[in-house]
Amino acid sequence: MKTSTKRAVRVDHIDWRHPGVRISNAMYLMQTTDLSVTQVACDVGFVDMLTFEREFKKYTLMTPKEFKARSTPD
């Protein structure tokens, strides 16, 4: 994860063990940056997109692409 992104979400390395924290950080990045969903997944520590999508949907009840589309102003 880029240092600038870590600073933006203010997360210590210990928090990366908890998927809910990583998903919260992904949600924040999708709302506040123009990063792609793939880049956000990598930045919050997921190396497999399928796992990221599964975990994201488990916590938000929508896919990362659906969330990003709803979070992005028209």
Order of alpha helices (4+ residues) and beta strands (2+ residues): alpha-alpha-alpha-alpha-alpha
